[in-house]
Amino acid sequence: QVQLVESGGGLVQAGGSLRLSCAASGRTFRRYVMGWFRQAPGKEREFVAAISWNGGRTQYVDSVKGRFTISRDNAKNTVYLQMNSLKFEDTAVYYCAADPDHFGPRSSEYDYWGQGTQVTVSS
């Protein structure tokens, strides 16, 4: 069982930066693939980024490549999402998720989810 708590969301102007954090409980955190997803009002939840258990492999949705960076610190049981050059269309609730078996963008494969943190980008 893994419990996830996101933080770091807020209001930022377009072009600004935010760093989201996701703190995980449990000693098995280092075994999990971790992902970030987001959901904007009236839209479906979409994949943003994923990172393998040791950080050696990452994947991003095309719309954030070159602007967002996912990383993890297994000693701190925390995964991060550094978001730079934010755009209005990045506005959404951001969720982190944990998957013990699969690496990839399919939300249905992630077993554990946080409660989400709101990111609002003003234009």
PyMOL CGO cylinders between C-alpha atoms (Angstrom):
from pymol import cmd
from pymol.cgo import CYLINDER

trace = [
    CYLINDER, 0.00, 0.00, 0.00, 1.30, 3.44, -0.97, 0.3, 1, 1, 1, 1, 1, 1,
    CYLINDER, 1.30, 3.44, -0.97, -0.15, 6.78, 0.05, 0.3, 1, 1, 1, 1, 1, 1,
    CYLINDER, -0.15, 6.78, 0.05, 0.71, 9.81, -2.05, 0.3, 1, 1, 1, 1, 1, 1,
    CYLINDER, 0.71, 9.81, -2.05, 0.47, 13.48, -1.12, 0.3, 1, 1, 1, 1, 1, 1,
    CYLINDER, 0.47, 13.48, -1.12, 1.12, 16.20, -3.69, 0.3, 1, 1, 1, 1, 1, 1,
    CYLINDER, 1.12, 16.20, -3.69, 2.21, 19.74, -2.92, 0.3, 1, 1, 1, 1, 1, 1,
    CYLINDER, 2.21, 19.74, -2.92, 3.65, 22.76, -4.66, 0.3, 1, 1, 1, 1, 1, 1,
    CYLINDER, 3.65, 22.76, -4.66, 0.74, 23.87, -6.78, 0.3, 1, 1, 1, 1, 1, 1,
    CYLINDER, 0.74, 23.87, -6.78, -0.39, 27.45, -6.99, 0.3, 1, 1, 1, 1, 1, 1,
    CYLINDER, -0.39, 27.45, -6.99, -0.99, 30.47, -9.17, 0.3, 1, 1, 1, 1, 1, 1,
    CYLINDER, -0.99, 30.47, -9.17, 1.77, 31.56, -11.53, 0.3, 1, 1, 1, 1, 1, 1,
    CYLINDER, 1.77, 31.56, -11.53, 2.03, 33.86, -14.52, 0.3, 1, 1, 1, 1, 1, 1,
    CYLINDER, 2.03, 33.86, -14.52, 2.65, 32.47, -17.96, 0.3, 1, 1, 1, 1, 1, 1,
    CYLINDER, 2.65, 32.47, -17.96, 6.35, 31.92, -18.47, 0.3, 1, 1, 1, 1, 1, 1,
    CYLINDER, 6.35, 31.92, -18.47, 6.90, 31.20, -14.80, 0.3, 1, 1, 1, 1, 1, 1,
    CYLINDER, 6.90, 31.20, -14.80, 7.93, 28.04, -13.01, 0.3, 1, 1, 1, 1, 1, 1,
    CYLINDER, 7.93, 28.04, -13.01, 6.64, 25.72, -10.31, 0.3, 1, 1, 1, 1, 1, 1,
    CYLINDER, 6.64, 25.72, -10.31, 7.97, 22.55, -8.77, 0.3, 1, 1, 1, 1, 1, 1,
    CYLINDER, 7.97, 22.55, -8.77, 5.49, 19.94, -7.67, 0.3, 1, 1, 1, 1, 1, 1,
    CYLINDER, 5.49, 19.94, -7.67, 6.38, 17.35, -5.07, 0.3, 1, 1, 1, 1, 1, 1,
    CYLINDER, 6.38, 17.35, -5.07, 4.75, 14.05, -4.30, 0.3, 1, 1, 1, 1, 1, 1,
    CYLINDER, 4.75, 14.05, -4.30, 5.61, 12.45, -0.99, 0.3, 1, 1, 1, 1, 1, 1,
    CYLINDER, 5.61, 12.45, -0.99, 4.99, 8.73, -0.69, 0.3, 1, 1, 1, 1, 1, 1,
    CYLINDER, 4.99, 8.73, -0.69, 4.56, 6.57, 2.36, 0.3, 1, 1, 1, 1, 1, 1,
    CYLINDER, 4.56, 6.57, 2.36, 5.88, 3.06, 2.58, 0.3, 1, 1, 1, 1, 1, 1,
    CYLINDER, 5.88, 3.06, 2.58, 9.27, 1.44, 2.36, 0.3, 1, 1, 1, 1, 1, 1,
    CYLINDER, 9.27, 1.44, 2.36, 8.62, 0.05, -1.12, 0.3, 1, 1, 1, 1, 1, 1,
    CYLINDER, 8.62, 0.05, -1.12, 8.53, 3.43, -2.86, 0.3, 1, 1, 1, 1, 1, 1,
    CYLINDER, 8.53, 3.43, -2.86, 11.74, 2.72, -4.71, 0.3, 1, 1, 1, 1, 1, 1,
    CYLINDER, 11.74, 2.72, -4.71, 10.11, -0.24, -6.45, 0.3, 1, 1, 1, 1, 1, 1,
    CYLINDER, 10.11, -0.24, -6.45, 7.39, 1.82, -8.10, 0.3, 1, 1, 1, 1, 1, 1,
    CYLINDER, 7.39, 1.82, -8.10, 7.15, 3.55, -11.41, 0.3, 1, 1, 1, 1, 1, 1,
    CYLINDER, 7.15, 3.55, -11.41, 5.91, 7.05, -10.66, 0.3, 1, 1, 1, 1, 1, 1,
    CYLINDER, 5.91, 7.05, -10.66, 3.81, 9.19, -12.93, 0.3, 1, 1, 1, 1, 1, 1,
    CYLINDER, 3.81, 9.19, -12.93, 2.29, 12.64, -13.11, 0.3, 1, 1, 1, 1, 1, 1,
    CYLINDER, 2.29, 12.64, -13.11, -1.09, 13.21, -14.68, 0.3, 1, 1, 1, 1, 1, 1,
    CYLINDER, -1.09, 13.21, -14.68, -3.28, 16.28, -15.00, 0.3, 1, 1, 1, 1, 1, 1,
    CYLINDER, -3.28, 16.28, -15.00, -6.92, 17.08, -15.51, 0.3, 1, 1, 1, 1, 1, 1,
    CYLINDER, -6.92, 17.08, -15.51, -8.22, 20.40, -16.74, 0.3, 1, 1, 1, 1, 1, 1,
    CYLINDER, -8.22, 20.40, -16.74, -11.85, 21.45, -16.27, 0.3, 1, 1, 1, 1, 1, 1,
    CYLINDER, -11.85, 21.45, -16.27, -14.12, 19.66, -18.70, 0.3, 1, 1, 1, 1, 1, 1,
    CYLINDER, -14.12, 19.66, -18.70, -11.31, 17.46, -20.01, 0.3, 1, 1, 1, 1, 1, 1,
    CYLINDER, -11.31, 17.46, -20.01, -10.18, 13.91, -19.42, 0.3, 1, 1, 1, 1, 1, 1,
    CYLINDER, -10.18, 13.91, -19.42, -7.20, 13.14, -17.24, 0.3, 1, 1, 1, 1, 1, 1,
    CYLINDER, -7.20, 13.14, -17.24, -4.04, 13.06, -19.32, 0.3, 1, 1, 1, 1, 1, 1,
    CYLINDER, -4.04, 13.06, -19.32, -0.57, 11.67, -18.87, 0.3, 1, 1, 1, 1, 1, 1,
    CYLINDER, -0.57, 11.67, -18.87, 2.20, 14.20, -18.26, 0.3, 1, 1, 1, 1, 1, 1,
    CYLINDER, 2.20, 14.20, -18.26, 5.36, 12.29, -17.31, 0.3, 1, 1, 1, 1, 1, 1,
    CYLINDER, 5.36, 12.29, -17.31, 6.64, 9.04, -15.87, 0.3, 1, 1, 1, 1, 1, 1,
    CYLINDER, 6.64, 9.04, -15.87, 9.89, 7.89, -14.28, 0.3, 1, 1, 1, 1, 1, 1,
    CYLINDER, 9.89, 7.89, -14.28, 11.22, 4.40, -13.71, 0.3, 1, 1, 1, 1, 1, 1,
    CYLINDER, 11.22, 4.40, -13.71, 12.10, 3.04, -10.28, 0.3, 1, 1, 1, 1, 1, 1,
    CYLINDER, 12.10, 3.04, -10.28, 15.73, 4.14, -10.45, 0.3, 1, 1, 1, 1, 1, 1,
    CYLINDER, 15.73, 4.14, -10.45, 15.20, 7.29, -12.51, 0.3, 1, 1, 1, 1, 1, 1,
    CYLINDER, 15.20, 7.29, -12.51, 16.98, 5.82, -15.48, 0.3, 1, 1, 1, 1, 1, 1,
    CYLINDER, 16.98, 5.82, -15.48, 14.02, 6.08, -17.80, 0.3, 1, 1, 1, 1, 1, 1,
    CYLINDER, 14.02, 6.08, -17.80, 11.60, 8.94, -18.28, 0.3, 1, 1, 1, 1, 1, 1,
    CYLINDER, 11.60, 8.94, -18.28, 8.73, 9.67, -20.63, 0.3, 1, 1, 1, 1, 1, 1,
    CYLINDER, 8.73, 9.67, -20.63, 6.80, 12.86, -21.35, 0.3, 1, 1, 1, 1, 1, 1,
    CYLINDER, 6.80, 12.86, -21.35, 3.74, 13.90, -23.26, 0.3, 1, 1, 1, 1, 1, 1,
    CYLINDER, 3.74, 13.90, -23.26, 4.81, 15.92, -26.30, 0.3, 1, 1, 1, 1, 1, 1,
    CYLINDER, 4.81, 15.92, -26.30, 3.23, 19.14, -25.06, 0.3, 1, 1, 1, 1, 1, 1,
    CYLINDER, 3.23, 19.14, -25.06, 5.60, 19.39, -22.07, 0.3, 1, 1, 1, 1, 1, 1,
    CYLINDER, 5.60, 19.39, -22.07, 8.84, 18.09, -23.56, 0.3, 1, 1, 1, 1, 1, 1,
    CYLINDER, 8.84, 18.09, -23.56, 11.65, 20.55, -23.01, 0.3, 1, 1, 1, 1, 1, 1,
    CYLINDER, 11.65, 20.55, -23.01, 9.69, 22.43, -20.34, 0.3, 1, 1, 1, 1, 1, 1,
    CYLINDER, 9.69, 22.43, -20.34, 8.91, 19.85, -17.63, 0.3, 1, 1, 1, 1, 1, 1,
    CYLINDER, 8.91, 19.85, -17.63, 11.33, 17.52, -15.85, 0.3, 1, 1, 1, 1, 1, 1,
    CYLINDER, 11.33, 17.52, -15.85, 10.36, 14.57, -13.69, 0.3, 1, 1, 1, 1, 1, 1,
    CYLINDER, 10.36, 14.57, -13.69, 12.81, 13.31, -11.07, 0.3, 1, 1, 1, 1, 1, 1,
    CYLINDER, 12.81, 13.31, -11.07, 12.79, 11.29, -7.90, 0.3, 1, 1, 1, 1, 1, 1,
    CYLINDER, 12.79, 11.29, -7.90, 14.70, 10.95, -4.66, 0.3, 1, 1, 1, 1, 1, 1,
    CYLINDER, 14.70, 10.95, -4.66, 14.19, 7.43, -3.33, 0.3, 1, 1, 1, 1, 1, 1,
    CYLINDER, 14.19, 7.43, -3.33, 15.93, 8.28, -0.07, 0.3, 1, 1, 1, 1, 1, 1,
    CYLINDER, 15.93, 8.28, -0.07, 13.21, 10.87, 0.56, 0.3, 1, 1, 1, 1, 1, 1,
    CYLINDER, 13.21, 10.87, 0.56, 10.35, 8.86, -0.94, 0.3, 1, 1, 1, 1, 1, 1,
    CYLINDER, 10.35, 8.86, -0.94, 9.56, 11.81, -3.15, 0.3, 1, 1, 1, 1, 1, 1,
    CYLINDER, 9.56, 11.81, -3.15, 8.98, 12.41, -6.84, 0.3, 1, 1, 1, 1, 1, 1,
    CYLINDER, 8.98, 12.41, -6.84, 9.14, 15.89, -8.37, 0.3, 1, 1, 1, 1, 1, 1,
    CYLINDER, 9.14, 15.89, -8.37, 7.83, 17.65, -11.42, 0.3, 1, 1, 1, 1, 1, 1,
    CYLINDER, 7.83, 17.65, -11.42, 9.78, 20.77, -12.33, 0.3, 1, 1, 1, 1, 1, 1,
    CYLINDER, 9.78, 20.77, -12.33, 7.63, 22.89, -14.61, 0.3, 1, 1, 1, 1, 1, 1,
    CYLINDER, 7.63, 22.89, -14.61, 9.23, 25.76, -16.52, 0.3, 1, 1, 1, 1, 1, 1,
    CYLINDER, 9.23, 25.76, -16.52, 7.92, 28.13, -19.20, 0.3, 1, 1, 1, 1, 1, 1,
    CYLINDER, 7.92, 28.13, -19.20, 4.40, 27.48, -18.01, 0.3, 1, 1, 1, 1, 1, 1,
    CYLINDER, 4.40, 27.48, -18.01, 1.54, 28.17, -20.39, 0.3, 1, 1, 1, 1, 1, 1,
    CYLINDER, 1.54, 28.17, -20.39, -2.10, 28.94, -19.78, 0.3, 1, 1, 1, 1, 1, 1,
    CYLINDER, -2.10, 28.94, -19.78, -2.99, 25.51, -21.16, 0.3, 1, 1, 1, 1, 1, 1,
    CYLINDER, -2.99, 25.51, -21.16, -0.97, 23.86, -18.38, 0.3, 1, 1, 1, 1, 1, 1,
    CYLINDER, -0.97, 23.86, -18.38, -3.69, 24.91, -15.95, 0.3, 1, 1, 1, 1, 1, 1,
    CYLINDER, -3.69, 24.91, -15.95, -5.07, 21.75, -14.33, 0.3, 1, 1, 1, 1, 1, 1,
    CYLINDER, -5.07, 21.75, -14.33, -5.19, 19.64, -11.22, 0.3, 1, 1, 1, 1, 1, 1,
    CYLINDER, -5.19, 19.64, -11.22, -1.98, 17.62, -11.17, 0.3, 1, 1, 1, 1, 1, 1,
    CYLINDER, -1.98, 17.62, -11.17, -1.94, 14.13, -9.72, 0.3, 1, 1, 1, 1, 1, 1,
    CYLINDER, -1.94, 14.13, -9.72, 0.91, 11.80, -8.96, 0.3, 1, 1, 1, 1, 1, 1,
    CYLINDER, 0.91, 11.80, -8.96, 0.45, 8.08, -9.24, 0.3, 1, 1, 1, 1, 1, 1,
    CYLINDER, 0.45, 8.08, -9.24, 2.38, 4.89, -8.49, 0.3, 1, 1, 1, 1, 1, 1,
    CYLINDER, 2.38, 4.89, -8.49, 2.55, 1.71, -10.53, 0.3, 1, 1, 1, 1, 1, 1,
    CYLINDER, 2.55, 1.71, -10.53, 4.41, -1.38, -9.27, 0.3, 1, 1, 1, 1, 1, 1,
    CYLINDER, 4.41, -1.38, -9.27, 4.57, -3.21, -12.58, 0.3, 1, 1, 1, 1, 1, 1,
    CYLINDER, 4.57, -3.21, -12.58, 4.31, -1.06, -15.68, 0.3, 1, 1, 1, 1, 1, 1,
    CYLINDER, 4.31, -1.06, -15.68, 6.08, 1.93, -17.16, 0.3, 1, 1, 1, 1, 1, 1,
    CYLINDER, 6.08, 1.93, -17.16, 4.04, 4.14, -19.40, 0.3, 1, 1, 1, 1, 1, 1,
    CYLINDER, 4.04, 4.14, -19.40, 1.24, 6.63, -19.92, 0.3, 1, 1, 1, 1, 1, 1,
    CYLINDER, 1.24, 6.63, -19.92, -1.83, 4.49, -19.25, 0.3, 1, 1, 1, 1, 1, 1,
    CYLINDER, -1.83, 4.49, -19.25, -3.62, 5.80, -16.19, 0.3, 1, 1, 1, 1, 1, 1,
    CYLINDER, -3.62, 5.80, -16.19, -5.49, 2.52, -15.78, 0.3, 1, 1, 1, 1, 1, 1,
    CYLINDER, -5.49, 2.52, -15.78, -2.22, 0.77, -14.93, 0.3, 1, 1, 1, 1, 1, 1,
    CYLINDER, -2.22, 0.77, -14.93, -1.43, 3.00, -11.97, 0.3, 1, 1, 1, 1, 1, 1,
    CYLINDER, -1.43, 3.00, -11.97, -2.66, 1.55, -8.70, 0.3, 1, 1, 1, 1, 1, 1,
    CYLINDER, -2.66, 1.55, -8.70, -2.22, 4.44, -6.28, 0.3, 1, 1, 1, 1, 1, 1,
    CYLINDER, -2.22, 4.44, -6.28, -3.16, 8.10, -6.64, 0.3, 1, 1, 1, 1, 1, 1,
    CYLINDER, -3.16, 8.10, -6.64, -2.74, 11.28, -4.70, 0.3, 1, 1, 1, 1, 1, 1,
    CYLINDER, -2.74, 11.28, -4.70, -5.50, 13.80, -4.08, 0.3, 1, 1, 1, 1, 1, 1,
    CYLINDER, -5.50, 13.80, -4.08, -4.12, 16.31, -6.56, 0.3, 1, 1, 1, 1, 1, 1,
    CYLINDER, -4.12, 16.31, -6.56, -2.75, 19.83, -6.44, 0.3, 1, 1, 1, 1, 1, 1,
    CYLINDER, -2.75, 19.83, -6.44, -4.09, 22.77, -8.43, 0.3, 1, 1, 1, 1, 1, 1,
    CYLINDER, -4.09, 22.77, -8.43, -1.86, 24.59, -10.88, 0.3, 1, 1, 1, 1, 1, 1,
    CYLINDER, -1.86, 24.59, -10.88, -3.25, 27.78, -12.36, 0.3, 1, 1, 1, 1, 1, 1,
    CYLINDER, -3.25, 27.78, -12.36, -1.35, 29.71, -15.01, 0.3, 1, 1, 1, 1, 1, 1,
    CYLINDER, -1.35, 29.71, -15.01, -2.54, 33.21, -15.74, 0.3, 1, 1, 1, 1, 1, 1,
    CYLINDER, -2.54, 33.21, -15.74, -2.11, 34.54, -19.24, 0.3, 1, 1, 1, 1, 1, 1,
]
cmd.load_cgo(trace, "trace")
